Amino acid sequence: MNSNLQEFLVALSEINAIEIEVVNTDKVRVFSTGVYKERIGEISDECLYEKVISEKRTILIESPKNNKECKVCFNNRCLKKIILATPLTYKEQILGAISIFSFSLSKRDEILEKITLYTDILKKISRQITDSFFIENYSELYHEIFLKMKKAVFILNENGQVIDYNRSANSYFSMFKELRGKKVIINFKEDNNYVLSIGNISLEVKAEIKSFENKRSFIIFKKSNKFVFEDNFDQLLIGKSKAILELNRKIKMVSNSKIPVMIKGEVGSDEEIIGKLIHNLSERRNKKYVSINCRDEDEEHLEEKIFGNDFNKNLKIGLLENLDGGTLFIEEIECMPIHIQKKLLYYLRTSMIIPENSEKQIISDVRIIVSTRIDLLEKVRQNKFIENLFYAIDSVKIEMPGLKYRKDDMDEIVEYLIEKHSKIQNKKIDGINEKAKKLLIESEWKGNWKELDNALKVIVELTPDDNEIGIENIPERIKELHITKDMKFRKIRKIAEVEKEEIIAALSQFGTDTDAKQIVAKKLGIGVATLYRKIEKYQIDKKSLI
């Protein structure tokens, strides 16, 4: 295989967290990534290749071991969760097969969600492998697959300058006409979190950075937060309502204090905005800021992550030591176990850290900001939260007002979010008409900022370039919220009953093959992987269909 192609396939595998394998007609591996990389030249025990080669067609095994295609396989140790394979053909001659596969259930779900995209990619690679003029056509493959990927990717040279990027990456920095040649400053935070800066614009991302032998680096975005202009978080607290003016006053008042701050907010209020703003307005702004969510961590990992661990004299530094001089934002503190609460209370009283499995005490100066969405005092009464810790973190309390208290700000918020998502998606949106804006402003946003933010992201996606957002661009779900008051006398049915009925109706209309299920999932507004799970849950088979 051409060396350029091999390098491209390795990069594609790394970027998408999938494995890629190529075999000849005798099932001998000629290329592979991951665990099979060291077994190139050996015969693969994957029984699917025989069927792909003999029947000259693409085959998807969405559940190895359970799929009918796997009944003839004798490999009882197969750990693959999904495999998609297609034949390699040249002038009607079969040369072998190529497959993508994964050992991860979450990646399986993602592939099923985007099965059409992955199938197209696999077929394009297949055509290029078998093309005798591949070297001339390599750039075509590069542009067709890599540059059109939805996952944002930057390619940097050894000096950290952008030498190439795809459309998704460009959307994050669309304010620049050209990114090639721009220097990217990369600041590591923790847990694959980075701040990427180009000029005076910074973007906080969860990403992977892969370096290759040719000294090129790939920055692969996994998740990105809001970009900021010179760290101007004030944009996220826009408005002139009484609630927001009072909030801004409190933030400025407490920013330079060392006293812990408790932030309360309704679901979707994005309390961390306040935590970041307090940090950026304080004298600690040039030090590290990290957030941790107690609900997302198991007990052992949470304690180790905050306080560190000195197991067998192998010290793992915790956040409180690593962030000396900075700020730690603890989300959903009500989920913190009692024994960790005791250690946090000791730290707030003494500024001393005691790592897990250690008697050594370490001095550290970290500002503690916490958030909760419940009545912590009630937790105290139930003996599920330490009373002294409650009073230690409750002395300064800031409440993030929900959107129902910010009606006077809604006009400005809607305009801001449209502008934000237009820049992120690199689209030119010609504002929003009054009817559509009125509908959004009058809607009840129970999920607050995050729900409205997500809704306007979708609305901008649905609006063509150079067009004004109109009522027709607003999803039906939002429109239907306005007619729910007229439905209070309707007979109530169980959700599961309605859901099963709609799935059966959709499958009856569009069919049950792989392509039909793609359409069904889209019509139902769910992912393909979710559709497969629900078909299994409700035991829907062809006999169930109309």
C-alpha positions in Angstrom: 0.0 0.0 0.0 1.1 3.5 -0.8 2.8 5.1 2.3 0.8 8.3 1.9 -2.4 6.3 2.1 -1.2 4.3 5.2 -0.3 7.6 6.9 -3.8 8.9 6.0 -5.6 5.8 7.3 -3.6 6.0 10.6 -4.7 9.6 11.0 -8.3 8.8 10.2 -8.3 6.0 12.7 -6.8 8.3 15.4 -9.2 11.1 14.7 -12.4 9.0 14.8 -11.3 6.5 17.5 -11.9 3.5 15.2 -9.8 0.7 13.9 -9.2 0.1 10.1 -8.1 -3.1 8.5 -7.4 -4.2 4.9 -7.1 -7.9 3.9 -6.5 -9.7 0.5 -8.7 -12.4 -0.9 -7.0 -15.0 1.3 -7.9 -12.9 4.4 -4.2 -12.0 5.0 -3.9 -8.6 6.7 -2.0 -6.1 4.5 -2.8 -3.1 6.7 -4.3 -2.7 10.2 -4.3 -0.2 13.1 -4.6 -0.7 16.8 -4.3 -4.2 18.4 -3.9 -6.0 15.0 -1.1 -3.6 13.8 1.6 -6.1 14.9 -0.2 -9.0 13.1 0.0 -7.7 9.6 0.9 -10.6 7.3 -1.2 -13.1 9.3 -4.6 -14.5 8.3 -7.5 -12.8 9.9 -10.0 -14.9 11.9 -12.8 -12.4 10.9 -15.4 -14.6 9.2 -17.3 -11.6 7.8 -14.6 -11.0 5.1 -15.4 -14.3 3.3 -19.1 -13.2 2.9 -18.1 -9.6 1.8 -15.6 -11.0 -0.8 -17.9 -13.8 -2.1 -21.0 -11.7 -2.3 -19.3 -8.5 -3.4 -21.3 -6.3 -1.1 -21.0 -4.1 2.0 -22.1 -5.7 5.2 -22.7 -4.2 8.7 -22.6 -6.4 11.8 -24.1 -4.2 14.5 -23.9 -6.8 17.3 -21.1 -9.4 16.8 -21.8 -12.8 18.3 -25.6 -12.1 18.2 -25.8 -11.3 14.5 -26.9 -14.1 12.1 -23.8 -13.4 10.0 -21.7 -14.5 13.0 -23.3 -17.9 13.5 -20.7 -19.6 11.3 -17.8 -18.0 13.2 -15.8 -20.1 15.6 -14.1 -17.2 17.3 -15.7 -17.2 20.8 -13.2 -14.6 22.1 -14.4 -11.8 19.7 -14.5 -8.5 21.5 -15.7 -6.3 18.6 -18.9 -4.4 19.3 -19.5 -3.4 15.6 -17.8 -4.1 12.2 -18.5 -2.6 8.8 -16.8 -4.1 5.8 -16.8 -3.5 2.0 -15.1 -5.3 -0.8 -12.0 -4.0 -2.7 -12.7 -4.2 -6.4 -10.8 -3.1 -9.5 -12.3 -3.5 -12.9 -14.8 -6.0 -11.5 -12.0 -8.1 -10.0 -12.1 -8.7 -6.2 -8.8 -7.9 -4.5 -9.9 -8.2 -0.9 -11.8 -6.2 1.7 -11.5 -3.2 4.0 -13.3 -2.8 7.4 -13.8 -0.4 10.2 -14.6 -1.7 13.6 -14.6 -0.8 17.3 -14.4 -2.5 20.7 -16.4 0.3 22.3 -20.2 0.4 22.9 -20.3 4.2 22.8 -18.4 4.2 19.4 -20.8 1.5 18.2 -23.7 3.8 18.9 -22.0 6.7 17.1 -21.3 4.6 14.0 -24.9 3.4 13.9 -26.1 7.1 14.3 -23.9 8.0 11.2 -23.9 4.7 9.3 -24.4 6.4 5.9 -21.4 8.7 6.5 -19.2 5.8 7.6 -20.3 3.7 4.7 -19.5 6.4 2.2 -16.1 7.0 3.8 -15.3 3.3 3.6 -16.4 3.0 0.0 -14.3 6.1 -1.0 -11.2 4.6 0.7 -11.9 1.3 -1.1 -12.0 3.0 -4.5 -8.7 4.9 -3.8 -6.9 1.8 -2.6 -7.7 -0.1 -5.8 -7.1 2.8 -8.1 -3.8 2.3 -9.9 -3.4 6.1 -10.1 -3.8 6.5 -6.4 -0.8 8.8 -5.9 -2.3 11.3 -8.4 -5.7 11.1 -6.7 -4.5 11.2 -3.0 -5.4 14.9 -2.7 -8.9 14.1 -3.9 -9.4 11.5 -1.1 -7.9 13.9 1.4 -10.3 16.6 0.5 -13.3 14.3 0.2 -13.0 12.7 3.5 -10.7 14.6 5.9 -11.6 18.1 5.0 -15.3 17.4 5.1 -15.4 15.6 8.4 -17.8 17.0 11.0 -15.2 16.6 13.8 -13.1 19.8 13.9 -9.4 19.2 13.1 -6.4 21.5 12.8 -3.0 20.4 11.3 0.0 22.3 12.6 3.6 22.3 11.6 6.5 22.0 14.0 6.3 25.7 14.7 2.7 25.5 15.8 1.4 27.2 12.6 -1.8 26.1 10.9 -0.9 24.3 7.6 -4.4 22.9 7.0 -7.8 22.6 8.7 -11.3 21.4 7.8 -14.6 23.2 7.6 -15.6 22.3 11.1 -12.4 23.8 12.6 -12.8 26.9 10.4 -16.3 27.5 11.9 -14.8 28.1 15.4 -12.5 30.9 14.1 -14.6 32.1 11.2 -13.8 35.7 12.0 -10.5 35.1 10.2 -10.6 35.1 6.4 -7.6 32.7 6.3 -6.2 30.5 9.1 -3.2 29.0 7.3 0.0 30.4 8.7 -1.6 31.6 11.9 0.2 30.6 15.1 -1.9 28.6 17.5 -1.0 29.0 21.2 -2.0 25.9 23.2 -2.4 26.1 26.9 -3.0 22.8 28.7 -5.5 22.8 31.6 -6.3 19.2 32.7 -8.0 16.0 31.5 -7.5 16.8 27.8 -8.8 20.4 28.3 -7.0 23.1 26.4 -7.3 26.8 25.6 -6.5 27.4 22.0 -5.6 31.0 21.1 -5.2 32.7 17.7 -4.6 36.4 18.1 -6.9 37.8 20.7 -9.5 35.1 20.3 -9.4 32.1 22.6 -11.5 28.8 22.6 -11.7 26.3 25.4 -11.9 22.8 24.1 -11.7 19.2 25.1 -9.3 17.8 22.5 -6.7 15.2 21.6 -3.3 16.3 20.2 -1.6 13.7 18.0 2.0 14.1 16.8 3.4 12.2 13.9 6.9 11.3 12.7 6.8 14.1 10.1 6.6 16.5 13.0 3.1 17.5 12.1 0.4 17.7 14.9 -3.3 17.1 14.7 -5.6 18.9 17.1 -8.8 16.9 17.2 -11.8 18.7 18.9 -13.9 16.4 21.1 -16.0 19.1 22.8 -15.8 22.9 22.8 -17.2 25.5 25.0 -18.1 29.1 24.2 -15.3 31.1 22.5 -14.4 34.4 24.1 -12.8 37.6 22.9 -10.0 38.5 25.2 -11.7 36.5 28.0 -14.7 38.8 28.0 -17.2 36.7 30.0 -19.5 39.7 30.5 -21.1 38.9 27.1 -22.6 35.8 28.8 -24.4 38.0 31.4 -26.0 40.4 29.0 -29.1 42.5 29.8 -30.3 45.4 31.9 -33.0 43.7 33.9 -33.1 44.3 37.7 -32.1 40.7 38.2 -29.0 40.8 36.0 -27.8 44.2 37.3 -28.0 42.9 40.8 -26.1 39.7 39.8 -23.3 41.7 38.2 -23.1 43.9 41.3 -22.6 40.9 43.5 -20.0 39.3 41.3 -17.9 42.4 41.2 -18.3 42.8 45.0 -17.0 39.3 45.8 -14.4 38.8 43.0 -11.3 39.7 45.0 -12.4 38.1 48.3 -10.9 34.8 49.4 -14.3 33.7 51.0 -15.9 30.7 49.4 -18.9 31.5 47.2 -22.1 29.4 46.7 -23.9 29.7 43.4 -27.5 28.6 43.1 -29.5 28.3 39.9 -32.3 26.5 38.2 -31.8 23.6 35.7 -29.9 24.8 32.7 -28.8 28.1 34.2 -25.1 27.4 33.6 -23.8 28.5 37.0 -20.2 28.0 35.9 -20.4 31.2 33.9 -20.5 33.0 37.2 -17.6 31.0 38.6 -15.5 31.8 35.5 -16.4 35.5 35.7 -15.5 35.8 39.4 -12.2 34.2 38.6 -11.5 36.4 35.6 -12.3 39.6 37.6 -10.1 38.6 40.5 -6.4 38.9 41.2 -6.2 35.2 40.4 -7.1 35.7 36.7 -3.6 34.7 35.6 -3.7 31.4 37.6 -5.5 28.2 36.8 -9.3 27.7 36.9 -10.8 24.2 36.9 -14.3 22.9 37.5 -15.3 19.4 38.7 -18.8 17.9 39.0 -19.4 15.7 42.0 -22.2 13.9 40.3 -19.9 12.8 37.4 -17.2 11.2 39.6 -17.3 8.1 41.8 -16.3 8.5 45.4 -12.7 7.1 45.2 -11.9 9.1 42.0 -13.4 12.3 43.4 -11.3 12.3 46.6 -8.2 11.5 44.6 -8.9 14.1 42.0 -9.4 16.9 44.6 -6.9 16.0 47.3 -4.4 13.7 45.5 -3.2 10.2 46.4 0.0 8.9 47.9 -0.6 5.2 47.4 2.7 3.2 47.9 4.6 6.5 48.0 3.6 7.2 44.4 2.1 10.7 44.9 -0.6 11.7 42.5 -1.1 15.5 42.8 -4.7 16.6 43.4 -6.4 19.7 42.1 -6.1 21.7 45.4 -2.3 21.4 45.2 -2.1 21.8 41.4 -4.3 24.9 41.4 -2.3 26.8 44.1 -3.2 30.5 43.7 -6.1 29.7 41.4 -9.8 28.8 41.6 -11.6 25.4 42.0 -15.3 25.3 41.0 -17.2 22.4 42.5 -20.5 21.7 40.8 -23.4 19.9 42.5 -21.7 19.8 45.8 -24.7 18.1 47.3 -23.5 14.9 45.7 -20.1 15.0 47.6 -19.8 12.1 50.0 -19.6 12.9 53.8 -16.0 11.8 54.3 -14.9 14.1 51.4 -17.0 16.9 52.9 -15.0 16.5 56.1 -11.7 16.9 54.2 -13.0 20.0 52.3 -14.1 21.6 55.6 -10.7 21.0 57.1 -9.1 22.6 54.0 -11.4 25.6 54.2 -10.4 26.1 57.9 -6.7 25.5 57.6 -5.6 25.7 53.9 -4.0 22.3 54.5 -4.4 19.4 52.0 -4.1 15.8 53.2 -3.7 13.5 50.2 -5.5 10.1 50.3 -3.3 7.4 51.9 -1.0 10.0 53.4 -0.5 11.8 56.7 1.5 14.6 55.1 -0.1 18.0 55.0 0.4 20.4 52.1 -0.3 24.2 52.3 -2.3 25.5 49.3 -4.2 28.7 48.5 -7.2 28.0 46.3 -10.4 30.0 46.0 -13.4 27.6 46.4 -16.6 28.3 44.5 -19.5 25.7 44.7 -22.8 25.3 43.0 -26.0 23.5 43.9 -29.6 23.3 42.6 -31.2 22.0 45.8 -31.9 23.2 49.4 -28.6 22.2 51.1 -30.1 23.1 54.5 -32.6 20.3 54.0 -29.7 18.0 53.4 -28.2 19.1 56.6 -31.4 18.3 58.4 -31.3 14.8 56.9 -27.7 14.4 58.1 -26.5 14.0 54.5 -24.5 17.3 54.5 -22.2 18.5 57.2 -23.7 21.6 59.0 -20.4 23.4 59.5 -19.4 22.9 55.9 -22.8 24.4 54.9 -22.2 27.5 56.9 -18.6 27.8 55.6 -19.7 27.8 51.9 -23.1 29.6 52.4 -21.7 32.9 53.8 -21.6 34.4 50.3 -24.5 33.2 48.1 -25.2 34.3 44.5 -28.3 33.2 42.6 -28.3 32.8 38.9 -31.8 34.1 37.8 -33.8 31.9 35.5 -35.0 33.3 32.1 -38.5 33.7 33.6 -37.1 36.5 35.7 -35.3 38.1 32.7 -38.1 38.9 30.4 -36.7 42.4 29.9 -33.4 40.8 28.7 -34.9 38.3 26.3 -34.7 40.5 23.2 -31.0 41.1 23.7 -30.3 37.5 24.6 -32.0 36.1 21.5 -30.0 38.6 19.3 -26.8 37.7 21.1 -27.3 33.9 20.6 -28.2 34.3 17.0 -25.0 36.2 16.4 -23.0 33.7 18.4 -24.2 30.6 16.5 -24.0 32.4 13.2 -20.2 32.9 13.8 -19.7 29.4 15.1 -21.5 27.9 12.1 -19.9 30.4 9.7 -23.4 31.5 8.4 -24.8 34.9 7.4 -28.2 35.3 9.1 -30.2 38.5 8.4 -31.7 38.8 11.8 -35.0 37.5 13.0 -38.5 38.7 12.3 -40.8 40.0 15.0 -43.3 37.1 14.9 -40.5 34.5 15.4 -38.8 36.6 18.1 -42.1 37.1 20.0 -42.7 33.3 20.0 -39.2 32.7 21.4 -39.5 35.4 24.1 -42.9 34.3 25.2 -42.0 30.6 25.4 -41.4 28.9 28.8 -37.7 27.9 28.9 -37.7 25.4 31.8 -34.1 24.5 30.8 -33.2 28.2 30.9 -30.0 29.4 29.2 -28.9 26.0 28.0 -32.2 25.1 26.5 -32.6 28.5 24.7 -28.9 28.3 23.6 -29.4 24.8 22.1 -32.7 25.8 20.4 -31.1 28.8 18.7 -28.2 26.7 17.6 -30.7 24.4 15.8 -32.7 27.4 14.4 -29.6 29.0 12.9 -28.7 25.6 11.4 -32.2 25.4 9.8 -32.1 28.9 8.4 -30.5 29.3 4.9 -27.6 31.8 4.4 -28.6 35.4 3.8 -32.1 34.8 5.1 -34.0 36.2 8.0 -35.1 33.7 10.7 -38.9 33.3 10.4 -41.5 31.2 12.1 -40.9 28.4 9.6 -37.4 28.0 10.9 -38.5 27.3 14.4 -38.8 23.6 15.4 -42.3 22.2 15.8 -41.6 21.3 19.4 -41.2 24.9 20.4 -44.3 26.0 18.5 -46.3 23.2 20.1 -45.6 24.6 23.6 -48.1 27.3 22.8 -51.0 25.0 22.3 -50.5 22.8 25.3 -53.0 24.8 27.4 -55.7 23.7 25.0 -55.0 20.0 25.6 -55.8 19.8 29.4 -58.9 17.7 28.8 -57.4 15.2 26.5 -57.1 11.5 27.6 -53.6 10.8 29.0 -51.8 7.7 27.7 -48.6 6.1 28.9 -45.5 7.4 27.2 -44.3 3.9 26.4 -47.6 3.1 24.7 -47.4 6.2 22.5 -43.7 5.7 21.7 -44.2 2.1 20.7 -47.2 3.0 18.5 -45.2 5.7 16.7 -42.2 3.4 16.1 -44.5 0.7 14.6 -46.2 3.3 12.4 -42.9 4.6 11.1 -41.5 1.2 10.4 -44.7 0.2 8.6 -44.4 3.3 6.4 -40.7 3.2 5.5 -39.6 -0.4 6.0 -37.2 -2.3 8.2 -33.9 -2.5 6.3 -30.8 -0.5 7.3 -31.6 2.5 5.0 -35.2 2.5 6.0 -34.2 2.6 9.7 -32.1 5.7 9.0 -35.2 7.5 7.6 -37.4 6.2 10.5 -34.9 7.5 13.1 -34.8 10.9 11.4 -38.6 11.1 11.2 -38.9 10.2 14.9 -36.2 12.6 15.9 -33.9 10.0 17.6 -30.6 8.4 16.8 -30.3 5.2 14.9 -28.7 3.5 17.9 -31.6 4.6 20.1 -34.1 3.2 17.5 -32.4 -0.2 17.6 -32.6 -0.2 21.4 -36.3 0.7 21.5 -37.1 -1.9 18.8 -35.5 -4.5 21.1 -37.1 -3.0 24.2 -40.7 -3.1 22.8 -40.0 -6.5 21.0 -41.1 -5.1 17.7 -40.8 -7.5 14.8 -42.3 -7.8 11.3 -45.5 -9.4 12.8 -46.1 -6.2 14.8 -46.1 -4.0 11.7 -49.3 -2.8 9.9 
